[in-house]
């Protein structure tokens, strides 16, 4: 690929990173790119900064390839590699094909399995998106626009992220906790019919997952709160758990009725009592009212609401 082209395309990618989704009226005046089918020709767009992005590309009026191929390299490309493997732990590569005939003069998102929540965690100065023509016949041209949009998926309280709604972000700014967008039960008991020592006494933020596993180890299979969330598969994630006492309170304060506007109860919680995974003793478990915000102990045989959480 011509180095001058690489420079101009990358610069434009930075300048246009804030464009809207909608196709502009009239013809696109962005620089046109033509790649010869069957060749090793390609064009690259570098991610602006280290962050998670949804990626949108602009298809020109003359885009006619039914399988325009894009490759996403979040961490860059392995040296001398010609393969694109999503299973590569250090340098994963993802292929996305779009039918240009269905998106002429319009923005379209690069997605996996048509999932609009598809995003990639790019590394600055390494991660990039490329368009290639090697999959096309030698008689074909791949017509491209240099326009691309890296939509920064900034991690912030109340935003949808990795399967749920963010309610806690740790000091690193890249890890935290999300709550499922809906309740998993309107009423289920905490125990499994026996008053036994589960050892799930921790209450702090970051202990809910361990508590949940202790409860399941002690109580086994059955219909009860911890087992319900542990078996949950939601939005592509299966590592959900019952929040600890302090995690439950954070949900109320950050995305529940106790949150400030404009995200007051963005989590859609009911005005009822929710289970935590933190025990008070073999008979009693900590819970919280999402009507008043009060935390109190409840007998573990009664039926309360359940909202699953997971770490990211």
Secondary structure, 3 states (H helix, E strand, C coil): CCHHHHHHHHHHHHHCCCCCCCCCCCCCCCCEEEEECCCCCEEEEECCCCEEEEEEEEECCCCCCCCEEEEEECCCCCCCCCCCCCCCCCCCCEEEEECHHHCCCEEEECCCCCCCCCCEEECCCCCEEEEECCCCCCCCEEEEECCEEEEECCCCCCCEECCEEEEEECCCCCCEEEECCCCCEEEEECCCCCCCCCCCCCCCCCCHHHHHHHHHHHHCCCCCHHHHHHCCCECCECCCEECCHHHHHHHHHHCCCCCCCCCCCCCCCCCCEEEEEEECCCCEEEEEECCCCCEEEEECCCEEEECEEEEC
